[in-house]
Amino acid sequence: MTEPHPDIRPQPGILDIALYVGGESKLQGHAEVLKLSSNENPFGPSPATVEAFRASSGELHRYPNSDHGALRGALGRLHGLDPERIICGAGSDEIIAFLCQCYAGPGDEVIHTEHGFGMYRISALAAGATPVEVPERARHTDVDAILAACTARTRLVFIANPNNPTGTMIGEDEVTRLSEGLPPQALLVLDGAYAEFVPGFDGGAGLVGARENVVMTRTLSKIYGLGGLRVGWGYGPAHVIDTLNRVRGPFNLSGPALAAAQVAVEDVDYTAFCQAENILNRDRLAADLAALGVPSDPSFANFILAQFASAAEAEACDAHLRRAGIIVRRVAGYKLPAALRITVGDGAACARVAEAVAAFMKVRA
Ligand SMILES: *Cc1c(COP(=O)(O)O)cnc(C)c1O
């Protein structure tokens, strides 16, 4: 622990930030680990996307385009959205940070849910605002609890739908009810990092289009398999996008990132393949684990939240998986000590997980 300097002090809130801990990727004594801790796409990006990234290497001395027009155009065509109301960021993390920087400061409250994504709290504190945690109802976003927690100081309300690390989702009617019930100064942020895994789901874009107090964030880190590239985007009312663009650095996305992301977005057949594979492997894995006595809520994302009888059992299973060369995510930090979040790999990876959990449950019995 570094001691704070007596005179040179950061802004209030900054030292309250606990560093974000990403999914681990290495295990001692295992050359080939199966990493299922960060919800990455087991198939990686599409071949055309990798080719576009490679092809961009001849232009590394050039500054990138700063208005992201080509990528915003591709996103707008794919989703049927006005590109003028899209903003691109270095991951959706950057869009979340812009939202907090622009709309929340000292004395303001930023609501997130009990098991919600860690970056909401971090970005709220970084902006000097006060994060407010609201309980969930059996690992589902609880609209009534959020509305009850709203005050005259609430500026932002973050929900992920589907949620991480629970994998659960709430319906369009509930999200609409939330947007309608917020106090007038509050903005609802719908984090759609996993929206592409839900067939036919628009991530809340329709609601954004119909209202002035709803923003949607999206990412290319999950179904597009581009977590390493850092590309995300937001879609919102014109007044919000105009605001966020004022704090966005002009060159926040690199040239290779822009080039590869556009191709990824346009490669709809590959996205459809990844969506279908995920559903198949996820539902099989969930059924296999349930049959072993490890249930999970129906997941709408590319992971399942496996529930054990106790925190001790979840910890022991995690240790067993590690010995088998498999890294999953412990989620005690998300107030889910008796659960493990397991990313859906390809068919072989899921079979390996099911086998290892079966072996664990056998020795435990
Ligand atoms: C993975 C994830 C993101 C994506 O973050 P990026 O910065 O785009 O990589 C955003 N929100 C949630 C809930 C996530 O799980």
The ligand as an SDF file (V2000), in Angstrom:
LIG
                    3D

 15 15  0  0  0  0  0  0  0  0999 V2000
  -16.8650   -6.5960  -20.9450 C   0  0  0  0  0  0  0  0  0  0  0  0
  -17.8100   -5.5460  -20.5430 C   0  0  0  0  0  0  0  0  0  0  0  0
  -17.7290   -4.2880  -21.0990 C   0  0  0  0  0  0  0  0  0  0  0  0
  -16.7740   -4.0230  -22.2130 C   0  0  0  0  0  0  0  0  0  0  0  0
  -15.7140   -3.2460  -21.8870 O   0  0  0  0  0  0  0  0  0  0  0  0
  -14.7600   -2.7510  -23.0380 P   0  0  0  0  0  0  0  0  0  0  0  0
  -14.1140   -1.5630  -22.4320 O   0  0  0  0  0  0  0  0  0  0  0  0
  -15.6060   -2.3940  -24.2130 O   0  0  0  0  0  0  0  0  0  0  0  0
  -13.8140   -3.8630  -23.3510 O   0  0  0  0  0  0  0  0  0  0  0  0
  -18.6310   -3.3200  -20.7060 C   0  0  0  0  0  0  0  0  0  0  0  0
  -19.5850   -3.6070  -19.8140 N   0  0  0  0  0  0  0  0  0  0  0  0
  -19.7220   -4.8280  -19.2770 C   0  0  0  0  0  0  0  0  0  0  0  0
  -20.8260   -5.1120  -18.3420 C   0  0  0  0  0  0  0  0  0  0  0  0
  -18.8160   -5.8260  -19.6240 C   0  0  0  0  0  0  0  0  0  0  0  0
  -18.9230   -7.0300  -19.0810 O   0  0  0  0  0  0  0  0  0  0  0  0
  1  2  1  0
  2  3  1  0
  2 14  2  0
  3  4  1  0
  3 10  2  0
  4  5  1  0
  5  6  1  0
  6  7  2  0
  6  8  1  0
  6  9  1  0
 10 11  1  0
 11 12  2  0
 12 13  1  0
 12 14  1  0
 14 15  1  0
M  END
$$$$
